[in-house]
Amino acid sequence: MPSGLASLLLDELTALTGPQRRMVEAVAALGDHATSAMLTVSTETPERDVEDHTGALARRDLLRLGADGRWVLRHPLMRALVYENTPAPRRAEVHRRAAHELARRGTSAAERAHHVEKSLTGWDPDAAAVLSEAAAHLAPTAPATAAHLLDVVLGLMPDTPEHTRRRGELVLARARALGVGGNLRESRDLLHTVIATAGEDHPDLRAEAIAQCAVMERHLGHSPEATALLRRELSRRPGPPPGQAVSLCLALGMTALLTASYPEVRADVARALAVARSHGDPVGEAAALALASLGEAYEGETEAAARFADTARGLTDGLTDPDLTDLSEALVWLAWAETLIERYADAERHMARGLEIARRGGQLHVLPHLLSNRAFVYLNTCRLPAALESAGEAEAIARTLGSSDLLAFTLAFKTLILLLIRPLGDGDALAAGEEAVAAVGSSKGWWSALAWCTLGHAAFVSGDPHRAQQAITTAGGGRELPLLQPSIRPGQLDTLVNAALAAGDLDQAGRWATQAGQEADRLGLGGQRAAALRARAALAEHRGDTEGAVRLLDTATQEYARCGQPLWEAYSRCAPLPW
């Protein structure tokens, strides 16, 4: 605010009596609690005098009485100026009395927290207990506020041996709140502190910190670091207690998925499932089943993925939203597993529930995964404007979180949608694909491969079949795509067949078409079978067998219709396009 305006507004206070000035200051400090009764308590002023002072201030239009019986200054700027210019000891005393009065009335710690915080002038165990309780209450719905309250407590807590355990618990809680709110790096740094200081005296704190840290590292694109951290902790003897063993094994399973090494952790995910079941942990059991389903779906083990998904769905649907708040990633895993095995209605239902829980709980780090899932489901089910909107929101949050791998993941879906929603010749899809590849840099794994594949599609549609082949084979680690996610290989091979034909390499196109059919038969997924049929149709058309190409495309449209992919059904009815 310009200093002249501030001086002008504060000049209005010079004509007030001392009691009136203190009444204005109390209203500014009390905020939503500025009732006449609270003013009486917080200023130690008789009720009749409070009425006289507030009445006089109302006539000057400094104070106004709201419909709910609360007093407010006539403008928020005036309140801010008065509050900032109130002597600090007087301001703290108003807050202290307000906090005591609210406690006497039995209000919650969350409602008292602001006044307790503003009344602090040094370490106060009772006040710290109130702020910690408020933070625990607010963490699921207002993680940023919870993190702030815990920071206040930690800033005043003495750094002495008797507080070591409690300090570690509060740092852990603050790191969790920061991570949920999207401050991934700050959360990771705090967790590193807990891991380093917990030592052998507090193994439970260390194990929990490691499980959380692995999640943050994964979201930041540091999957190898997360894997090493988790493996080291799981190899300790004695091992972690059951609840933490489940968390560690789930974190390890998801990290391995991102690095395309799920078979290496199947036993760990199975261990998490067994421990959760034996200790009556339905949330952990549902999460382990969802992760197992996603892992098997990624690897192309469709029948196993479907069995795990069936059981996970039954358990998850029976849990309440509060049950899933602390493990909302279970809904991410389940929705993506159902998407990969072409159960779009179930995926959309679980994705929508996950979005509601994540938004309500301020869980920013989960949103890009769910929004990207929604974008992909909308894409396949031919809701392109809504798909682009979801992809754009996922991209914006990924940029905010500062994770390059996560940004690449979201841009990959945006690339596919732009290819379909924009006219031919538009360069936005190619630009998005190039940015996705630039974001992953030299990293390897699921998201990196996805980025390279979508760049390949964009390059082919842009008229560069050689670049298309180079991008997709880079993603797959060679011409036979050995490193590429098995569950989507036929779709990628479809594009490679068309790219090879455009480049004049008929023999390679034939080899890729044969591989696409073999891969699709193993998967047993309608959409992937249809992609393999489209590849064969393109080859037949190139060889002059138009009638054969039409028959293959007709069968492909039937497969797309059966598995609920109307977008690709429509494209297959139009012409033997590449994807």
C-alpha positions as CSV (number, residue, x, y, z in Angstrom):
1,M,0.0,0.0,0.0
2,P,1.3,3.5,-0.8
3,S,2.6,5.1,2.4
4,G,0.5,8.2,1.9
5,L,-2.7,6.1,1.8
6,A,-1.6,4.1,4.9
7,S,-1.0,7.4,6.8
8,L,-4.3,8.8,5.7
9,L,-6.2,5.7,7.0
10,L,-4.3,5.6,10.3
11,D,-5.0,9.3,10.9
12,E,-8.6,8.3,11.5
13,L,-7.4,6.6,14.7
14,T,-5.8,9.7,16.2
15,A,-9.2,11.1,17.3
16,L,-10.1,8.0,19.3
17,T,-9.9,7.7,23.0
18,G,-7.5,5.1,24.4
19,P,-10.2,2.5,25.1
20,Q,-11.7,3.0,21.7
21,R,-8.3,2.5,20.0
22,R,-7.8,-0.7,22.0
23,M,-11.3,-1.8,20.9
24,V,-10.4,-1.3,17.3
25,E,-7.1,-3.2,17.8
26,A,-9.0,-6.1,19.4
27,V,-11.4,-6.4,16.6
28,A,-8.5,-6.5,14.1
29,A,-6.8,-9.2,16.1
30,L,-9.9,-11.3,16.8
31,G,-11.1,-11.5,13.2
32,D,-13.9,-14.0,12.9
33,H,-14.2,-14.2,16.7
34,A,-14.9,-10.5,17.2
35,T,-18.2,-10.7,19.0
36,S,-19.2,-8.3,21.8
37,A,-18.8,-11.1,24.3
38,M,-15.3,-12.0,23.1
39,L,-14.3,-8.3,23.1
40,T,-15.4,-8.1,26.7
41,V,-13.1,-11.0,27.6
42,S,-10.1,-10.2,25.4
43,T,-9.9,-6.5,26.5
44,E,-11.1,-7.0,30.1
45,T,-13.7,-4.3,29.5
46,P,-17.2,-4.3,31.1
47,E,-19.9,-5.3,28.7
48,R,-21.7,-1.9,28.9
49,D,-18.5,-0.1,28.0
50,V,-17.9,-2.5,25.1
51,E,-21.4,-1.5,23.8
52,D,-20.6,2.2,24.2
53,H,-17.2,1.9,22.4
54,T,-18.4,-0.2,19.5
55,G,-21.4,2.0,19.1
56,A,-19.2,5.1,18.9
57,L,-16.9,3.4,16.5
58,A,-19.8,2.3,14.3
59,R,-21.0,5.9,14.0
60,R,-17.5,6.9,12.8
61,D,-17.8,4.0,10.3
62,L,-14.7,2.4,11.6
63,L,-16.5,-0.7,12.7
64,R,-19.5,-2.4,11.2
65,L,-21.7,-5.1,12.7
66,G,-22.3,-8.1,10.5
67,A,-25.5,-10.1,10.2
68,D,-23.9,-12.8,12.3
69,G,-23.3,-10.4,15.2
70,R,-19.5,-10.1,14.6
71,W,-17.7,-6.8,14.4
72,V,-15.4,-6.0,11.5
73,L,-13.4,-3.0,10.4
74,R,-15.0,-1.4,7.4
75,H,-12.3,-2.7,4.9
76,P,-9.7,-5.5,5.0
77,L,-7.0,-3.0,4.3
78,M,-7.9,-1.1,7.4
79,R,-7.9,-4.2,9.4
80,A,-4.4,-5.1,8.2
81,L,-3.1,-1.7,9.0
82,V,-4.5,-1.6,12.5
83,Y,-3.2,-5.1,13.2
84,E,0.3,-4.3,12.0
85,N,0.4,-1.1,14.0
86,T,-0.9,-2.6,17.3
87,P,2.0,-3.0,19.8
88,A,3.1,-6.6,19.8
89,P,2.6,-7.3,23.5
90,R,-0.9,-5.9,23.4
91,R,-1.7,-7.9,20.3
92,A,-0.3,-11.2,21.8
93,E,-2.4,-10.6,25.0
94,V,-5.6,-10.3,23.0
95,H,-4.8,-13.5,21.2
96,R,-3.9,-15.2,24.5
97,R,-7.2,-14.3,26.2
98,A,-9.2,-15.2,23.1
99,A,-7.5,-18.7,23.0
100,H,-8.3,-19.2,26.7
101,E,-11.9,-18.2,26.2
102,L,-12.3,-20.5,23.2
103,A,-10.8,-23.4,25.2
104,R,-13.2,-22.7,28.1
105,R,-16.1,-22.9,25.6
106,G,-14.8,-26.3,24.4
107,T,-14.0,-25.3,20.8
108,S,-11.6,-27.5,18.8
109,A,-7.9,-27.1,18.6
110,A,-8.2,-26.2,15.0
111,E,-10.4,-23.2,15.8
112,R,-8.1,-22.1,18.6
113,A,-4.9,-22.6,16.6
114,H,-4.6,-19.1,15.1
115,H,-4.9,-17.3,18.5
116,V,-2.6,-19.8,20.2
117,E,0.0,-19.3,17.5
118,K,-0.2,-15.5,17.6
119,S,0.0,-15.4,21.4
120,L,3.3,-17.3,21.6
121,T,6.4,-15.5,22.7
122,G,8.5,-18.6,23.6
123,W,8.3,-22.3,24.1
124,D,5.0,-23.4,25.7
125,P,4.3,-27.2,25.9
126,D,0.6,-26.7,26.3
127,A,0.4,-24.3,23.3
128,A,2.5,-26.7,21.3
129,A,0.1,-29.5,22.1
130,V,-2.8,-27.5,20.8
131,L,-1.0,-26.6,17.5
132,S,0.0,-30.2,17.0
133,E,-3.5,-31.4,17.5
134,A,-4.8,-28.7,15.1
135,A,-2.2,-29.7,12.5
136,A,-3.3,-33.4,12.7
137,H,-6.9,-32.4,12.3
138,L,-6.2,-30.1,9.3
139,A,-3.6,-32.3,7.5
140,P,-6.2,-34.2,5.4
141,T,-8.0,-31.1,4.2
142,A,-5.6,-28.2,4.6
143,P,-2.0,-29.6,4.4
144,A,-0.3,-26.2,3.9
145,T,-1.9,-24.9,7.1
146,A,-0.9,-28.0,9.0
147,A,2.7,-27.7,7.7
148,H,2.8,-24.1,8.9
149,L,1.5,-24.9,12.4
150,L,4.0,-27.7,12.8
151,D,6.8,-25.3,11.6
152,V,5.8,-22.9,14.4
153,V,6.0,-25.7,17.0
154,L,9.4,-26.9,15.7
155,G,10.8,-23.4,15.6
156,L,10.2,-23.0,19.3
157,M,10.8,-26.5,20.6
158,P,14.1,-26.8,22.5
159,D,16.7,-28.9,20.7
160,T,17.4,-31.2,23.7
161,P,17.5,-35.0,24.2
162,E,14.1,-35.2,25.9
163,H,12.5,-33.7,22.8
164,T,14.3,-35.8,20.2
165,R,11.5,-38.4,19.7
166,R,8.7,-35.8,19.6
167,R,10.7,-33.6,17.3
168,G,11.2,-36.5,14.9
169,E,7.4,-37.2,14.9
170,L,6.6,-33.6,14.2
171,V,9.2,-33.3,11.4
172,L,7.7,-36.4,9.9
173,A,4.2,-35.0,10.1
174,R,5.3,-31.7,8.6
175,A,7.1,-33.5,5.7
176,R,4.0,-35.5,5.0
177,A,1.9,-32.4,4.9
178,L,4.4,-30.6,2.6
179,G,4.5,-33.6,0.3
180,V,0.7,-33.8,0.1
181,G,0.5,-30.1,-0.6
182,G,3.0,-30.3,-3.5
183,N,6.2,-29.1,-1.9
184,L,8.0,-32.3,-2.9
185,R,11.6,-31.1,-2.6
186,E,11.2,-29.5,0.9
187,S,9.4,-32.6,2.0
188,R,12.2,-34.8,0.7
189,D,14.8,-32.7,2.4
190,L,13.0,-32.9,5.8
191,L,12.7,-36.7,5.4
192,H,16.4,-37.0,4.8
193,T,16.9,-35.2,8.1
194,V,14.7,-37.7,9.9
195,I,16.4,-40.7,8.3
196,A,19.8,-39.3,9.3
197,T,18.9,-38.5,12.9
198,A,16.5,-41.3,13.9
199,G,19.3,-43.8,14.0
200,E,18.9,-47.1,15.8
201,D,17.1,-45.6,18.7
202,H,13.9,-44.9,16.7
203,P,13.7,-47.5,13.9
204,D,10.0,-46.9,13.4
205,L,10.5,-43.2,12.7
206,R,13.3,-44.1,10.2
207,A,11.2,-46.7,8.4
208,E,8.2,-44.4,8.1
209,A,10.5,-41.6,6.9
210,I,12.0,-43.9,4.3
211,A,8.6,-45.0,3.0
212,Q,7.5,-41.3,2.6
213,C,10.9,-40.3,1.2
214,A,10.7,-43.0,-1.5
215,V,7.3,-41.6,-2.6
216,M,8.7,-38.0,-2.8
217,E,11.8,-39.3,-4.7
218,R,9.6,-41.1,-7.1
219,H,7.4,-38.1,-7.8
220,L,10.6,-36.0,-8.4
221,G,11.8,-38.6,-10.9
222,H,14.5,-40.1,-8.7
223,S,13.3,-43.7,-8.9
224,P,16.8,-45.4,-8.7
225,E,17.5,-43.4,-5.4
226,A,14.1,-44.5,-4.1
227,T,14.8,-48.1,-4.9
228,A,18.2,-48.1,-3.2
229,L,16.7,-46.5,-0.1
230,L,13.9,-49.0,0.2
231,R,16.0,-52.1,-0.5
232,R,18.5,-51.0,2.2
233,E,15.7,-50.6,4.8
234,L,13.9,-53.8,4.0
235,S,17.2,-55.7,4.3
236,R,17.8,-54.6,7.9
237,R,17.5,-57.0,10.7
238,P,15.2,-57.0,12.6
239,G,12.9,-55.9,9.8
240,P,10.3,-53.2,10.0
241,P,7.0,-53.7,11.9
242,P,4.1,-55.0,9.8
243,G,2.4,-51.6,9.0
244,Q,5.7,-50.1,7.8
245,A,6.7,-53.3,6.0
246,V,3.5,-52.9,3.9
247,S,4.3,-49.2,3.1
248,L,7.9,-50.0,2.2
249,C,7.0,-52.9,-0.1
250,L,4.3,-50.8,-1.8
251,A,6.7,-48.0,-2.4
252,L,9.3,-50.4,-3.7
253,G,6.7,-52.0,-6.1
254,M,5.6,-48.7,-7.6
255,T,9.2,-47.5,-7.9
256,A,10.1,-50.7,-9.8
257,L,7.1,-50.2,-12.1
258,L,8.4,-46.8,-13.1
259,T,11.8,-48.2,-13.8
260,A,10.3,-51.1,-15.9
261,S,11.5,-53.7,-13.5
262,Y,8.3,-55.0,-11.9
263,P,9.2,-58.7,-12.1
264,E,12.0,-58.0,-9.7
265,V,9.5,-56.9,-7.0
266,R,6.6,-59.3,-7.5
267,A,7.6,-61.1,-4.3
268,D,7.8,-57.8,-2.4
269,V,4.3,-56.8,-3.5
270,A,3.1,-60.3,-2.6
271,R,4.7,-59.9,0.9
272,A,2.9,-56.6,1.4
273,L,-0.4,-58.3,0.5
274,A,0.2,-61.2,2.9
275,V,1.3,-58.9,5.8
276,A,-1.7,-56.6,5.3
277,R,-4.1,-59.6,5.2
278,S,-2.6,-61.3,8.3
279,H,-2.8,-58.1,10.3
280,G,-6.3,-57.0,9.4
281,D,-5.2,-54.0,7.3
282,P,-7.9,-53.7,4.5
283,V,-6.5,-50.4,3.1
284,G,-3.0,-51.9,2.8
285,E,-4.5,-55.1,1.3
286,A,-6.6,-53.1,-1.3
287,A,-3.5,-51.0,-2.2
288,A,-1.3,-54.1,-2.6
289,L,-3.9,-55.7,-4.8
290,A,-4.3,-52.6,-6.9
291,L,-0.5,-52.3,-7.3
292,A,-0.3,-56.0,-8.2
293,S,-3.0,-55.5,-10.8
294,L,-1.2,-52.5,-12.3
295,G,2.1,-54.4,-12.4
296,E,0.7,-57.4,-14.1
297,A,-1.2,-55.2,-16.6
298,Y,2.0,-53.3,-17.4
299,E,3.8,-56.6,-18.1
300,G,1.0,-57.9,-20.3
301,E,-0.2,-60.6,-17.9
302,T,-3.8,-59.7,-18.5
303,E,-5.5,-62.6,-16.7
304,A,-3.5,-62.1,-13.6
305,A,-4.1,-58.3,-13.7
306,A,-7.9,-58.9,-14.1
307,R,-8.0,-61.3,-11.1
308,F,-6.1,-58.8,-8.9
309,A,-8.3,-55.9,-10.1
310,D,-11.5,-57.9,-9.3
311,T,-10.4,-58.4,-5.7
312,A,-9.1,-54.9,-5.4
313,R,-12.3,-53.4,-6.7
314,G,-14.4,-55.3,-4.2
315,L,-12.2,-54.2,-1.2
316,T,-11.8,-50.6,-2.4
317,D,-15.5,-50.0,-3.0
318,G,-16.2,-51.2,0.5
319,L,-13.8,-48.6,2.1
320,T,-14.8,-45.1,3.1
321,D,-13.2,-42.0,1.7
322,P,-11.5,-41.3,5.1
323,D,-10.0,-44.8,4.9
324,L,-8.4,-44.0,1.6
325,T,-7.3,-40.5,2.3
326,D,-3.8,-41.5,3.5
327,L,-3.4,-44.0,0.7
328,S,-5.2,-42.3,-2.2
329,E,-2.5,-43.7,-4.6
330,A,-4.3,-47.0,-4.3
331,L,-7.1,-45.5,-6.5
332,V,-4.4,-44.2,-8.9
333,W,-3.0,-47.7,-9.3
334,L,-6.4,-49.4,-9.6
335,A,-7.8,-46.9,-12.1
336,W,-4.7,-47.2,-14.3
337,A,-4.8,-51.0,-14.1
338,E,-8.4,-51.0,-15.2
339,T,-7.5,-48.7,-18.0
340,L,-4.8,-50.9,-19.3
341,I,-7.0,-54.0,-19.3
342,E,-9.7,-51.9,-21.0
343,R,-12.3,-51.7,-18.2
344,Y,-13.0,-48.0,-18.8
345,A,-16.2,-47.7,-16.8
346,D,-14.6,-49.0,-13.7
347,A,-11.4,-46.9,-14.3
348,E,-13.5,-43.8,-14.7
349,R,-15.4,-44.5,-11.5
350,H,-12.3,-45.1,-9.4
351,M,-10.5,-42.2,-11.0
352,A,-13.4,-39.8,-10.2
353,R,-13.5,-41.0,-6.6
354,G,-9.7,-40.5,-6.3
355,L,-9.9,-37.0,-7.7
356,E,-12.6,-36.1,-5.2
357,I,-10.6,-37.4,-2.3
358,A,-7.3,-35.8,-3.5
359,R,-8.9,-32.4,-4.1
360,R,-10.7,-32.4,-0.8
361,G,-7.5,-33.3,1.0
362,G,-5.3,-30.9,-1.0
363,Q,-3.2,-33.9,-2.2
364,L,-1.6,-32.0,-5.1
365,H,1.0,-34.7,-5.8
366,V,-1.7,-37.3,-6.7
367,L,-3.7,-35.1,-9.1
368,P,-1.5,-35.3,-12.2
369,H,-1.7,-39.1,-12.2
370,L,-5.5,-39.1,-11.9
371,L,-6.0,-36.3,-14.4
372,S,-3.8,-38.0,-16.9
373,N,-5.8,-41.2,-16.4
374,R,-9.0,-39.3,-17.0
375,A,-7.5,-37.7,-20.1
376,F,-6.5,-41.1,-21.5
377,V,-9.9,-42.6,-20.7
378,Y,-11.7,-39.6,-22.3
379,L,-9.4,-40.0,-25.3
380,N,-10.3,-43.6,-25.9
381,T,-14.0,-43.0,-25.4
382,C,-14.0,-40.1,-27.8
383,R,-14.5,-37.1,-25.5
384,L,-11.6,-35.1,-26.9
385,P,-12.3,-31.5,-25.6
386,A,-12.7,-32.9,-22.0
387,A,-9.6,-35.0,-22.5
388,L,-7.5,-32.0,-23.5
389,E,-8.8,-30.0,-20.6
390,S,-7.8,-32.8,-18.1
391,A,-4.3,-33.2,-19.8
392,G,-3.8,-29.4,-19.5
393,E,-4.7,-29.4,-15.8
394,A,-2.3,-32.3,-15.2
395,E,0.5,-30.5,-17.0
396,A,0.0,-27.3,-15.0
397,I,0.2,-29.2,-11.7
398,A,3.2,-31.2,-12.9
399,R,5.0,-27.9,-13.7
400,T,4.1,-26.5,-10.3
401,L,5.5,-29.6,-8.6
402,G,8.8,-29.3,-10.4
403,S,9.1,-33.0,-11.4
404,S,10.5,-33.3,-15.0
405,D,9.5,-36.9,-15.3
406,L,6.0,-36.2,-14.2
407,L,5.8,-33.3,-16.6
408,A,6.9,-35.7,-19.4
409,F,4.2,-38.1,-18.4
410,T,1.5,-35.5,-18.6
411,L,2.8,-34.1,-21.9
412,A,2.8,-37.5,-23.5
413,F,-1.0,-37.7,-23.1
414,K,-1.4,-34.1,-24.2
415,T,0.6,-35.0,-27.4
416,L,-1.8,-37.8,-28.3
417,I,-4.9,-35.7,-27.8
418,L,-3.5,-32.8,-29.8
419,L,-2.8,-35.1,-32.7
420,L,-6.4,-35.9,-32.8
421,I,-8.1,-32.7,-31.9
422,R,-6.0,-30.3,-34.0
423,P,-6.0,-30.2,-37.9
424,L,-3.4,-31.9,-39.9
425,G,-0.3,-29.7,-40.2
426,D,-0.7,-28.1,-36.8
427,G,2.6,-28.3,-35.0
428,D,1.4,-28.2,-31.4
429,A,1.4,-32.0,-31.0
430,L,5.0,-32.4,-32.2
431,A,6.1,-29.5,-30.0
432,A,4.5,-31.2,-27.0
433,G,6.1,-34.5,-27.8
434,E,9.5,-32.9,-28.2
435,E,9.1,-31.1,-24.8
436,A,8.1,-34.4,-23.2
437,V,11.3,-36.1,-24.5
438,A,13.4,-33.1,-23.4
439,A,11.9,-33.3,-19.9
440,V,12.9,-36.9,-19.4
441,G,16.4,-36.3,-20.5
442,S,18.5,-39.4,-20.1
443,S,16.2,-41.1,-17.6
444,K,14.9,-44.5,-18.5
445,G,11.6,-46.2,-17.5
446,W,7.9,-46.2,-18.1
447,W,7.4,-42.4,-18.4
448,S,10.5,-42.0,-20.5
449,A,9.4,-44.7,-23.0
450,L,5.9,-43.2,-23.1
451,A,7.3,-39.8,-24.0
452,W,9.5,-41.2,-26.8
453,C,6.5,-43.2,-28.2
454,T,4.2,-40.2,-28.4
455,L,7.0,-38.2,-30.1
456,G,7.1,-41.0,-32.6
457,H,3.4,-40.8,-33.3
458,A,3.6,-37.0,-33.7
459,A,6.6,-37.3,-36.0
460,F,4.9,-39.8,-38.3
461,V,1.7,-37.7,-38.5
462,S,4.0,-34.7,-39.3
463,G,5.4,-36.6,-42.3
464,D,8.7,-37.9,-40.9
465,P,8.5,-41.7,-40.9
466,H,12.3,-42.1,-40.2
467,R,12.1,-40.0,-37.1
468,A,9.0,-41.9,-36.0
469,Q,10.8,-45.2,-36.2
470,Q,13.9,-43.8,-34.4
471,A,11.7,-42.4,-31.5
472,I,9.7,-45.6,-30.9
473,T,12.7,-48.0,-31.2
474,T,14.5,-45.7,-28.8
475,A,11.7,-46.1,-26.4
476,G,11.7,-49.9,-26.8
477,G,15.5,-50.4,-26.7
478,G,15.7,-51.8,-30.2
479,R,13.7,-52.9,-33.3
480,E,11.8,-55.7,-31.4
481,L,10.9,-53.2,-28.6
482,P,12.2,-55.5,-25.8
483,L,12.2,-52.7,-23.2
484,L,8.8,-51.4,-24.0
485,Q,5.7,-51.9,-21.9
486,P,4.3,-55.3,-23.2
487,S,0.7,-54.2,-22.8
488,I,1.0,-51.5,-25.5
489,R,3.5,-53.0,-27.9
490,P,0.9,-53.9,-30.6
491,G,-0.3,-50.3,-30.7
492,Q,3.3,-49.0,-31.1
493,L,4.1,-51.7,-33.7
494,D,1.0,-50.5,-35.7
495,T,2.7,-47.1,-36.1
496,L,6.0,-48.7,-36.9
497,V,4.5,-50.7,-39.7
498,N,3.0,-47.6,-41.3
499,A,6.3,-45.7,-40.8
500,A,8.3,-48.5,-42.4
501,L,5.9,-48.6,-45.4
502,A,6.1,-44.8,-45.8
503,A,9.9,-45.1,-45.7
504,G,9.8,-47.9,-48.3
505,D,11.0,-50.7,-46.1
506,L,8.4,-53.4,-46.9
507,D,10.4,-56.3,-45.3
508,Q,10.7,-54.5,-41.9
509,A,7.0,-53.6,-42.1
510,G,6.1,-57.3,-42.5
511,R,8.3,-58.3,-39.5
512,W,6.6,-55.7,-37.3
513,A,3.1,-56.7,-38.5
514,T,3.9,-60.3,-37.6
515,Q,5.2,-59.3,-34.2
516,A,2.1,-57.1,-33.5
517,G,-0.2,-60.1,-34.1
518,Q,1.8,-62.4,-31.9
519,E,2.0,-59.8,-29.1
520,A,-1.7,-59.1,-29.4
521,D,-2.7,-62.8,-29.2
522,R,-0.7,-63.2,-26.0
523,L,-2.3,-60.1,-24.4
524,G,-5.9,-61.0,-25.3
525,L,-6.9,-57.3,-25.2
526,G,-9.4,-56.1,-27.8
527,G,-7.8,-52.8,-28.5
528,Q,-4.4,-54.3,-29.0
529,R,-5.8,-57.0,-31.2
530,A,-7.4,-54.3,-33.3
531,A,-4.1,-52.4,-33.5
532,A,-2.4,-55.5,-34.8
533,L,-5.2,-56.0,-37.4
534,R,-4.8,-52.4,-38.5
535,A,-1.1,-53.0,-39.0
536,R,-1.9,-56.0,-41.2
537,A,-4.5,-54.0,-43.1
538,A,-1.9,-51.3,-43.9
539,L,0.5,-53.9,-45.2
540,A,-2.3,-55.5,-47.3
541,E,-3.3,-52.2,-48.8
542,H,0.3,-51.4,-49.6
543,R,0.6,-54.7,-51.5
544,G,-2.6,-53.9,-53.5
545,D,-4.9,-56.2,-51.6
546,T,-7.6,-53.6,-50.9
547,E,-10.3,-56.2,-50.3
548,G,-8.2,-58.0,-47.7
549,A,-7.4,-54.7,-46.0
550,V,-11.1,-53.8,-45.8
551,R,-11.9,-57.2,-44.1
552,L,-9.1,-56.7,-41.6
553,L,-10.3,-53.2,-40.8
554,D,-13.8,-54.4,-40.4
555,T,-12.7,-57.0,-37.9
556,A,-10.7,-54.2,-36.1
557,T,-13.7,-52.0,-35.8
558,Q,-15.6,-54.9,-34.2
559,E,-12.8,-55.4,-31.7
560,Y,-12.8,-51.7,-30.8
561,A,-16.5,-51.6,-30.4
562,R,-16.4,-54.6,-28.0
563,C,-13.7,-53.1,-25.8
564,G,-15.3,-49.7,-25.6
565,Q,-13.0,-47.6,-27.7
566,P,-15.3,-45.6,-30.1
567,L,-12.6,-43.2,-31.1
568,W,-10.4,-45.9,-32.7
569,E,-13.5,-47.6,-34.0
570,A,-14.4,-44.5,-35.9
571,Y,-10.8,-44.0,-37.3
572,S,-10.7,-47.6,-38.4
573,R,-14.0,-47.1,-40.3
574,C,-12.5,-44.1,-42.1
575,A,-9.3,-45.5,-43.6
576,P,-6.3,-47.6,-42.7
577,L,-4.7,-44.8,-40.7
578,P,-1.7,-45.6,-38.5
579,W,-3.2,-45.4,-35.0
